[in-house]
Amino acid sequence: MKKKSLMIYILTALILTAALLVSGGCNGGSDEKKKAGDAESFKVTYATSEDMAAYDVSMDKQIDNIVADETDADALGGWGWVVKQMAWMEAIGQGGYYSAGGLSSINLSYWTVNAFGQLTKADAAVFVPHNVWGSAKVPIVAIQHPTEVLRKNSPSKLVDKFGYNITDPAQAQMHLAALIARMGYIVVMADYLGMGENTDTHPYCHELLANSVRDAISAASTLDVPYRVFPPSVWDKKKVMLMGFSEGGYATMVTAKKLQADGEFPVTAVAALDGPYSLSGTMHDVMVSADKDFSAPYFLPYVLNGYSSVYGDKIPELKFGYSVRNDVSGYRDYPGALVAAMDGNHDADYINDIMKKPFLPDNYDGPRTILSKEFLALLNDRESVVCKTLGANDSFAGWTPSMPLKMFHHVSDDLVPIGNMTEAKAAFDAAKAKFVEVESFEDYVNIGDSWHVKAFLIAFLRGFIWLDYYGYGNR
């Protein structure tokens, strides 16, 4: 019996030892594999309510100076409306229940999934208000940023840099996001892949953007934000809202589609602003028809490079080296020069120059000038694999919104034409969507060199005011 007991003891010990080795040792889960939506690390900067009030004064002075110099009567009217709405936001933020305890600005690193199903780190900015009367449950608003090619303008790079320039869309959005947080929201702003610290190729206007946004929301919702003078807000799990302008409008819509399909987070309302929703329709026409005066030609190689990174191994026609011509004088590798320019360290003007200069003065006809003859032929063939792939990524393709969704669009948007909104609305109507609305507008402010940029502040504030009704009703 003793020998038998000893053998059982030894066998049991061996089994337990093997189990420990397989599980990674006595810690068991300390080295567990990360999963998409897990937070990796975060850095917090805290501002008191007094800090924010002083910041409001400085921003008001900046806007007053801009308005004082404005000579365009219509733009002045647009600024007047913007100032009124921002004053309303500041009033709630300075005297309200939610923000009188200060604001945490967070640079968040989290895990998401790339085009090949692999885990990769991404970054996001998060604003969390603190509350004088104790911790409060507040909605999450995910704000998706407009097209950006400079890594330094990613939300995570700007989140703790108060003192924003209201005429720069990347910085203006951060200012507005902080105001929104102080009105009683946890604000989450994903950088997207290829921005922040992530060096993947940016999947510009591709459904993959939804992964970054979804996983940023998931990671932000689990953060243990440090208690400062007053306790931080926590997420009201019944309310998740989405909004974004330009590429952010596209990212907003495909994220709503994904969240609705996944069922993980309840989407309360969605505001999509001047977005390129119709890649196979309105934006396809811009690709093939925009002329030499089109002020943002860089969007075309940005799309092609993103789609090449996602599909190039499976669809040779979408490889960047196939879509972009390589017979350009002065360049041994013209596609390579364009790819190098889109590394996150060069601005849009730099990319535009590489597109235009080799063909000036007589041979630049617009963004399509950089395309190979073979690829342009595929773009002109609506049945080609290229056009079908664009169609598969139309942000309204293959779903019917079950939540309130409203699109706002400037009537004269010259970079992302209003046809994007009308095509999306028609598609949703055909799918018998019950909660989709649209609103066009003519107001603008004089910032930037395009109607698209001039519309940014107006669209953003219109979208948020509509969204806020679903957060707090008529306030």
Backbone torsions as a table, in degrees:
resi	resn	phi	psi	omega
1	MET	NA	-39.4	-179.8
2	LYS	-64.3	-42.8	178.9
3	LYS	-61.8	-41.2	-178.7
4	LYS	-65.4	-42.1	178.8
5	SER	-63.2	-39.7	179.2
6	LEU	-63.7	-41.8	179.0
7	MET	-63.4	-41.6	178.6
8	ILE	-63.2	-41.0	179.3
9	TYR	-60.9	-46.2	-178.8
10	ILE	-64.0	-43.9	179.8
11	LEU	-62.9	-42.8	178.9
12	THR	-61.5	-42.3	179.6
13	ALA	-63.2	-41.8	178.7
14	LEU	-63.0	-42.2	-179.6
15	ILE	-64.0	-44.3	179.7
16	LEU	-64.4	-39.8	178.0
17	THR	-62.1	-44.6	178.9
18	ALA	-61.3	-41.3	-179.7
19	ALA	-63.2	-40.8	178.2
20	LEU	-64.4	-40.1	178.7
21	LEU	-63.4	-42.6	-179.9
22	VAL	-65.7	-39.8	-176.2
23	SER	-80.7	-8.4	177.5
24	GLY	100.4	17.3	176.3
25	GLY	103.6	-173.5	-174.3
26	CYS	-65.0	-23.6	179.6
27	ASN	-71.5	-19.2	176.4
28	GLY	62.1	-77.1	-173.1
29	GLY	-105.2	4.5	-174.9
30	SER	-66.4	-26.1	178.4
31	ASP	-110.4	28.0	-179.3
32	GLU	-56.0	150.1	176.7
33	LYS	-69.3	138.8	176.3
34	LYS	-73.1	159.9	176.1
35	LYS	-132.9	160.4	180.0
36	ALA	-56.6	134.4	-179.3
37	GLY	95.9	-5.3	176.0
38	ASP	-81.5	139.0	172.1
39	ALA	-76.9	138.5	178.0
40	GLU	-97.9	-48.8	178.7
41	SER	-162.9	164.0	175.6
42	PHE	-155.6	152.6	-179.9
43	LYS	-123.8	131.4	-173.4
44	VAL	-113.1	133.4	168.9
45	THR	-116.7	129.4	-175.3
46	TYR	-111.3	136.1	175.4
47	ALA	-122.9	134.2	178.1
48	THR	-75.0	169.1	176.9
49	SER	-63.5	-33.5	177.4
50	GLU	-66.2	-40.0	176.0
51	ASP	-58.5	-44.7	-176.5
52	MET	-69.3	-36.6	177.9
53	ALA	-63.5	-41.8	177.6
54	ALA	-64.9	-38.8	177.7
55	TYR	-63.4	-40.8	177.8
56	ASP	-58.4	-42.0	-179.7
57	VAL	-61.4	-42.7	-179.3
58	SER	-66.6	-38.4	178.9
59	MET	-69.4	-38.1	177.6
60	ASP	-61.6	-40.0	178.8
61	LYS	-65.3	-40.0	178.8
62	GLN	-60.5	-45.4	-178.8
63	ILE	-68.5	-39.4	177.8
64	ASP	-58.4	-40.5	179.2
65	ASN	-65.7	-39.5	178.1
66	ILE	-64.2	-45.9	-178.9
67	VAL	-64.2	-39.1	-178.6
68	ALA	-62.9	-29.3	-179.1
69	ASP	-90.3	-4.5	-174.8
70	GLU	-76.5	130.7	179.4
71	THR	-113.3	-12.1	179.0
72	ASP	-83.6	115.4	-174.6
73	ALA	-60.8	-41.4	-179.1
74	ASP	-68.1	-42.0	177.3
75	ALA	-64.7	-35.1	177.7
76	LEU	-63.3	-38.8	175.8
77	GLY	-63.1	-38.9	177.0
78	GLY	-63.8	-43.0	177.7
79	TRP	-63.3	-38.1	178.7
80	GLY	-59.1	-42.0	178.7
81	TRP	-67.1	-42.5	179.6
82	VAL	-60.9	-46.4	-179.3
83	VAL	-59.7	-41.5	179.8
84	LYS	-61.6	-45.4	-178.2
85	GLN	-68.4	-39.9	179.8
86	MET	-68.6	-32.4	176.2
87	ALA	-65.3	-38.9	176.2
88	TRP	-61.9	-43.3	179.4
89	MET	-65.2	-42.6	179.3
90	GLU	-63.5	-39.8	-178.3
91	ALA	-62.1	-43.7	178.1
92	ILE	-67.7	-40.3	-178.2
93	GLY	-66.7	-37.6	-177.0
94	GLN	-79.5	-34.6	-173.9
95	GLY	-112.6	3.6	-172.4
96	GLY	-85.6	168.9	179.8
97	TYR	-62.7	-33.6	-166.4
98	TYR	-84.4	-33.1	-168.8
99	SER	-111.5	-6.1	-176.7
100	ALA	-62.4	-12.8	178.3
101	GLY	-91.8	3.1	178.9
102	GLY	103.4	-176.6	-173.3
103	LEU	-140.9	129.0	172.0
104	SER	-95.5	128.7	174.9
105	SER	-107.3	123.6	-168.7
106	ILE	-122.4	128.5	169.3
107	ASN	-94.8	111.0	-171.9
108	LEU	-108.9	130.6	170.6
109	SER	-106.6	131.9	-176.3
110	TYR	-145.3	172.6	-178.1
111	TRP	-103.1	137.5	175.9
112	THR	-141.6	-173.7	-174.7
113	VAL	-119.3	134.4	179.2
114	ASN	-90.0	-170.2	-175.1
115	ALA	-64.9	-18.1	-176.3
116	PHE	-105.7	13.5	178.7
117	GLY	75.9	14.1	-178.7
118	GLN	-95.7	143.9	175.5
119	LEU	-69.8	139.0	177.5
120	THR	-148.9	151.6	178.6
121	LYS	-80.6	141.9	174.4
122	ALA	-135.3	174.9	-175.3
123	ASP	-130.7	157.5	178.8
124	ALA	-153.0	159.0	170.3
125	ALA	-103.2	141.8	178.8
126	VAL	-135.8	133.9	172.1
127	PHE	-113.5	131.5	178.8
128	VAL	-128.9	120.3	177.7
129	PRO	-79.7	149.5	174.9
130	HIS	-107.0	154.1	-168.4
131	ASN	-125.8	133.1	-176.0
132	VAL	-71.8	-24.1	-174.7
133	TRP	-100.9	15.5	-178.4
134	GLY	109.8	165.7	-176.4
135	SER	-60.7	134.8	-178.8
136	ALA	-121.1	149.6	174.2
137	LYS	-88.1	126.1	-176.5
138	VAL	-132.3	158.5	176.6
139	PRO	-69.6	157.8	167.2
140	ILE	-97.2	132.8	170.4
141	VAL	-116.8	118.9	173.5
142	ALA	-93.4	119.1	-179.7
143	ILE	-107.6	120.9	-177.3
144	GLN	-98.6	127.5	-170.8
145	HIS	-79.4	156.4	178.3
146	PRO	-67.5	174.4	176.4
147	THR	-51.1	130.5	179.8
148	GLU	-145.7	133.8	178.6
149	VAL	-109.2	-14.6	-179.0
150	LEU	-94.3	122.1	179.8
151	ARG	-58.6	-35.3	-177.2
152	LYS	-67.5	-15.5	178.6
153	ASN	-96.3	8.8	175.1
154	SER	-64.6	146.4	179.6
155	PRO	-51.8	-41.3	-178.2
156	SER	-65.0	-23.8	179.8
157	LYS	-83.4	-16.4	-175.4
158	LEU	-111.9	-5.7	-167.4
159	VAL	-63.5	-28.3	-178.4
160	ASP	-109.6	18.6	-176.1
161	LYS	-108.8	64.9	179.3
162	PHE	-62.5	141.6	-172.4
163	GLY	117.7	44.0	-172.6
164	TYR	-77.5	154.6	175.2
165	ASN	-93.9	113.0	-173.4
166	ILE	-68.1	-16.5	179.4
167	THR	-88.4	-3.6	176.3
168	ASP	-103.1	114.6	-175.8
169	PRO	-52.7	-39.9	-178.9
170	ALA	-62.7	-41.1	-179.6
171	GLN	-80.6	-37.6	178.8
172	ALA	-60.1	-38.6	179.7
173	GLN	-63.2	-37.2	178.7
174	MET	-65.9	-40.8	177.4
175	HIS	-60.6	-47.0	-179.3
176	LEU	-66.1	-36.9	179.4
177	ALA	-63.6	-40.4	178.2
178	ALA	-65.5	-38.5	176.4
179	LEU	-62.7	-42.6	179.5
180	ILE	-61.6	-43.0	179.3
181	ALA	-59.9	-42.0	-178.1
182	ARG	-69.4	-14.5	175.2
183	MET	-86.3	1.5	176.3
184	GLY	108.1	44.7	176.9
185	TYR	-138.1	145.8	162.0
186	ILE	-86.8	121.6	-176.6
187	VAL	-105.2	129.4	179.5
188	VAL	-120.7	129.5	-177.5
189	MET	-132.1	100.0	179.8
190	ALA	-72.6	141.2	175.4
191	ASP	-73.1	-27.6	-167.2
192	TYR	78.6	159.1	174.9
193	LEU	-64.6	144.9	-178.4
194	GLY	88.2	-3.6	178.4
195	MET	-122.0	176.7	-175.5
196	GLY	59.9	-132.7	178.4
197	GLU	-88.9	-11.2	-177.9
198	ASN	-75.5	134.5	-176.0
199	THR	-112.2	15.0	172.4
200	ASP	-63.6	163.9	171.6
201	THR	-69.5	132.8	-177.3
202	HIS	-70.1	123.2	-179.6
203	PRO	-81.4	69.4	-171.2
204	TYR	-60.6	125.3	179.5
205	CYS	51.1	48.4	175.3
206	HIS	-127.1	150.5	-176.8
207	GLU	-58.8	-18.4	179.1
208	LEU	-59.8	-22.8	177.9
209	LEU	-56.2	-30.1	-178.3
210	ALA	-62.2	-31.7	178.0
211	ASN	-61.2	-45.8	-178.3
212	SER	-60.7	-43.6	-177.1
213	VAL	-69.3	-48.5	-179.8
214	ARG	-56.6	-46.4	-175.3
215	ASP	-73.1	-28.6	174.1
216	ALA	-66.7	-41.6	176.9
217	ILE	-60.7	-46.3	-178.6
218	SER	-60.4	-47.0	-178.6
219	ALA	-65.8	-42.8	-178.4
220	ALA	-65.2	-33.1	-176.3
221	SER	-70.5	-14.2	-178.2
222	THR	-106.1	1.1	-176.0
223	LEU	-65.7	139.0	172.9
224	ASP	-96.4	83.2	-174.5
225	VAL	-70.4	130.4	-177.6
226	PRO	-59.5	139.6	173.1
227	TYR	-72.5	127.1	176.4
228	ARG	-105.3	-123.5	178.0
229	VAL	-69.9	-38.5	178.3
230	PHE	-129.4	161.2	-174.1
231	PRO	-72.6	149.2	178.0
232	PRO	-77.0	156.2	173.8
233	SER	-69.1	158.4	172.7
234	VAL	-125.0	162.5	-173.1
235	TRP	-76.8	129.9	167.8
236	ASP	-81.7	103.5	-170.1
237	LYS	-65.9	-4.2	177.4
238	LYS	-88.0	-6.6	-173.6
239	LYS	-133.3	112.2	169.8
240	VAL	-127.5	126.9	-178.8
241	MET	-124.0	152.6	-177.0
242	LEU	-130.5	140.4	171.7
243	MET	-156.1	154.8	178.3
244	GLY	-176.8	155.2	-176.6
245	PHE	-113.9	143.2	176.2
246	SER	61.5	-125.2	175.2
247	GLU	-55.3	-32.6	176.8
248	GLY	-63.7	-30.6	175.2
249	GLY	-67.7	-41.2	175.4
250	TYR	-63.4	-48.5	-179.6
251	ALA	-60.5	-36.7	177.9
252	THR	-61.3	-45.5	-176.0
253	MET	-70.5	-41.7	-179.7
254	VAL	-71.5	-26.9	174.8
255	THR	-69.8	-40.9	176.5
256	ALA	-59.1	-42.0	177.9
257	LYS	-59.7	-45.5	-177.2
258	LYS	-69.0	-43.9	-179.2
259	LEU	-65.5	-37.1	177.2
260	GLN	-64.0	-41.3	-179.2
261	ALA	-69.5	-40.1	-177.9
262	ASP	-72.2	-37.2	-178.6
263	GLY	74.2	9.7	-177.0
264	GLU	-75.2	-42.7	-179.4
265	PHE	-118.5	134.2	177.9
266	PRO	-77.6	116.6	-178.9
267	VAL	-87.4	118.2	-175.6
268	THR	-81.5	-45.2	-178.3
269	ALA	-163.3	155.4	-174.9
270	VAL	-135.7	126.6	175.1
271	ALA	-116.1	113.7	-179.1
272	ALA	-109.1	127.4	-167.7
273	LEU	-121.7	115.9	174.7
274	ASP	45.5	49.9	-176.0
275	GLY	-97.3	153.7	176.4
276	PRO	-85.0	68.5	-173.0
277	TYR	-71.2	-32.3	-173.9
278	SER	-103.6	84.7	-179.8
279	LEU	-68.8	-33.5	-176.9
280	SER	-89.3	-6.3	-178.8
281	GLY	-116.2	-96.3	-175.3
282	THR	-58.9	-45.9	-178.2
283	MET	-73.6	-29.5	172.3
284	HIS	-59.4	-42.7	-179.8
285	ASP	-65.7	-34.2	175.5
286	VAL	-65.7	-40.2	179.7
287	MET	-59.0	-41.6	-173.4
288	VAL	-95.9	-14.6	-171.9
289	SER	-122.0	-15.8	-178.4
290	ALA	-57.0	137.6	-174.9
291	ASP	-95.5	-171.3	-173.7
292	LYS	-67.1	-17.0	-179.7
293	ASP	-88.8	-4.5	178.4
294	PHE	-61.1	123.5	-166.1
295	SER	-86.3	-5.2	-179.4
296	ALA	-132.8	58.1	-177.7
297	PRO	-63.2	-21.0	-176.7
298	TYR	-59.1	-18.8	-178.2
299	PHE	-61.2	-30.8	-175.6
300	LEU	-68.4	-53.2	176.1
301	PRO	-64.0	-26.4	177.8
302	TYR	-64.1	-45.0	175.7
303	VAL	-62.7	-49.0	-174.7
304	LEU	-62.9	-39.3	-179.9
305	ASN	-67.8	-41.1	178.3
306	GLY	-63.5	-44.4	-179.1
307	TYR	-71.2	-30.6	175.1
308	SER	-63.7	-40.0	-178.5
309	SER	-68.0	-31.5	-178.3
310	VAL	-84.6	-43.0	-169.8
311	TYR	-112.4	-10.2	-169.9
312	GLY	-56.0	-33.1	-179.6
313	ASP	-73.9	-23.3	-177.2
314	LYS	-105.3	-28.7	-178.4
315	ILE	-124.7	94.6	-176.4
316	PRO	-56.1	-30.4	-178.7
317	GLU	-65.9	-16.1	179.2
318	LEU	-100.7	5.1	173.7
319	LYS	-67.5	139.5	-175.6
320	PHE	-59.5	-38.5	-179.9
321	GLY	-67.7	-17.0	175.9
322	TYR	-90.5	-39.0	-175.1
323	SER	-76.0	-28.8	-177.5
324	VAL	-104.6	134.0	-178.0
325	ARG	-63.8	152.4	179.6
326	ASN	-131.1	37.8	178.5
327	ASP	-122.6	35.9	-173.5
328	VAL	-93.0	127.0	-177.8
329	SER	-59.5	133.0	178.8
330	GLY	91.0	-2.7	-179.1
331	TYR	-127.3	122.9	172.4
332	ARG	-73.3	-34.1	-178.8
333	ASP	-139.5	84.3	-178.0
334	TYR	-65.4	-45.2	175.5
335	PRO	-56.6	-40.0	179.7
336	GLY	-64.4	-36.9	178.2
337	ALA	-64.6	-38.7	178.0
338	LEU	-68.1	-43.2	178.9
339	VAL	-60.8	-43.1	179.8
340	ALA	-61.7	-33.0	-179.7
341	ALA	-72.1	-17.3	-178.0
342	MET	-103.6	37.6	-177.0
343	ASP	-90.9	3.2	179.8
344	GLY	93.8	-3.2	-177.7
345	ASN	-112.2	3.0	-179.7
346	HIS	-125.3	142.9	-176.2
347	ASP	-84.4	176.7	-176.3
348	ALA	-63.2	-37.8	-179.7
349	ASP	-62.1	-37.1	178.7
350	TYR	-62.6	-44.6	178.9
351	ILE	-66.9	-41.9	178.1
352	ASN	-58.3	-40.6	-179.2
353	ASP	-63.7	-41.9	178.7
354	ILE	-64.0	-32.1	178.3
355	MET	-72.2	-38.4	-170.3
356	LYS	-92.8	-46.4	-167.6
357	LYS	-55.8	-40.2	-178.9
358	PRO	-63.4	-16.4	-173.8
359	PHE	-112.1	-4.5	179.5
360	LEU	-81.2	149.6	8.9
361	PRO	-93.8	-14.0	-167.0
362	ASP	-109.1	-13.8	-170.1
363	ASN	-113.4	10.1	175.1
364	TYR	-97.7	116.4	-176.6
365	ASP	-111.2	5.8	-176.0
366	GLY	129.6	-179.8	-176.2
367	PRO	-52.9	-35.5	-176.8
368	ARG	-63.1	-14.1	-179.2
369	THR	-57.2	-30.5	-177.0
370	ILE	-79.8	-9.0	-173.0
371	LEU	-81.7	145.9	173.0
372	SER	-69.4	154.4	179.4
373	LYS	-60.2	-37.5	-178.2
374	GLU	-65.6	-41.9	-178.2
375	PHE	-72.3	-39.4	177.6
376	LEU	-60.5	-37.7	176.9
377	ALA	-62.9	-39.0	177.9
378	LEU	-67.4	-38.1	177.5
379	LEU	-63.6	-32.1	-179.3
380	ASN	-83.7	-5.3	178.0
381	ASP	-104.6	103.8	-174.7
382	ARG	-62.9	-15.9	179.9
383	GLU	-97.8	3.6	-177.4
384	SER	-73.8	162.0	178.8
385	VAL	-63.4	-29.5	178.5
386	VAL	-65.8	-50.3	-178.7
387	CYS	-67.4	-36.2	178.5
388	LYS	-67.4	-34.3	177.7
389	THR	-68.9	-40.4	174.9
390	LEU	-60.4	-44.0	-179.6
391	GLY	-61.7	-36.7	179.1
392	ALA	-65.2	-21.9	-179.7
393	ASN	-103.8	7.1	169.3
394	ASP	-55.9	133.2	-171.4
395	SER	-69.2	-14.3	178.9
396	PHE	-101.7	2.7	-174.8
397	ALA	-76.2	131.1	167.2
398	GLY	77.7	20.7	176.8
399	TRP	-155.8	161.3	177.1
400	THR	-126.2	111.9	-177.9
401	PRO	-57.5	133.6	177.1
402	SER	-103.1	-2.3	179.6
403	MET	-112.9	161.8	172.7
404	PRO	-59.3	126.2	179.4
405	LEU	-134.8	125.6	179.7
406	LYS	-127.7	131.5	176.9
407	MET	-103.8	132.9	176.0
408	PHE	-115.5	138.9	-177.0
409	HIS	-152.9	137.0	176.5
410	HIS	-75.1	136.0	-174.5
411	VAL	-64.3	-27.2	-175.5
412	SER	-109.2	17.1	-178.8
413	ASP	-53.7	119.8	-174.1
414	ASP	-95.4	-16.4	179.7
415	LEU	-99.8	-37.5	177.8
416	VAL	-125.8	83.8	-171.1
417	PRO	-58.4	154.5	-176.3
418	ILE	-63.7	-15.5	174.8
419	GLY	-56.2	-26.6	175.3
420	ASN	-58.9	-43.1	-179.4
421	MET	-70.0	-44.7	-177.0
422	THR	-66.8	-36.1	177.3
423	GLU	-68.2	-40.6	178.6
424	ALA	-64.4	-43.0	179.7
425	LYS	-63.1	-42.3	179.3
426	ALA	-61.9	-41.2	179.6
427	ALA	-65.2	-42.7	179.5
428	PHE	-68.5	-36.1	176.1
429	ASP	-63.0	-42.7	179.4
430	ALA	-63.1	-30.3	178.3
431	ALA	-85.3	4.6	177.6
432	LYS	63.9	37.6	174.7
433	ALA	-69.2	136.2	-175.2
434	LYS	-99.1	-15.0	-169.0
435	PHE	-122.6	25.0	-177.8
436	VAL	-103.5	128.2	178.4
437	GLU	-124.7	162.5	174.9
438	VAL	-135.0	153.6	175.6
439	GLU	-148.8	120.2	173.9
440	SER	-97.5	156.6	-179.8
441	PHE	-149.2	160.4	-177.7
442	GLU	-115.2	-12.9	-177.2
443	ASP	-61.7	153.2	176.6
444	TYR	-160.0	166.1	171.7
445	VAL	-126.6	154.3	-175.0
446	ASN	-85.4	77.8	169.3
447	ILE	-132.0	145.7	-180.0
448	GLY	77.8	177.2	-176.2
449	ASP	-114.7	20.3	178.8
450	SER	-143.1	157.6	176.1
451	TRP	-63.9	-31.2	179.7
452	HIS	-59.8	-48.2	-180.0
453	VAL	-71.5	-37.9	178.4
454	LYS	-61.8	-24.6	-178.4
455	ALA	-84.9	-12.1	-168.1
456	PHE	-56.5	-56.4	-175.6
457	LEU	-61.8	-40.4	-179.9
458	ILE	-63.9	-47.6	-178.7
459	ALA	-62.7	-44.0	-177.3
460	PHE	-60.6	-47.4	-177.5
461	LEU	-70.7	-37.8	175.0
462	ARG	-60.1	-44.7	-179.5
463	GLY	-63.4	-43.0	-178.2
464	PHE	-69.0	-41.3	-180.0
465	ILE	-58.5	-41.8	177.0
466	TRP	-64.9	-42.9	-177.7
467	LEU	-65.9	-37.8	-176.5
468	ASP	-61.2	-27.2	177.5
469	TYR	-58.8	-36.8	-179.2
470	TYR	-78.7	-15.9	176.7
471	GLY	-88.7	-43.0	-172.2
472	TYR	-138.8	10.6	179.0
473	GLY	72.4	-156.3	-178.3
474	ASN	-84.8	99.3	179.2
475	ARG	-124.3	NA	NA
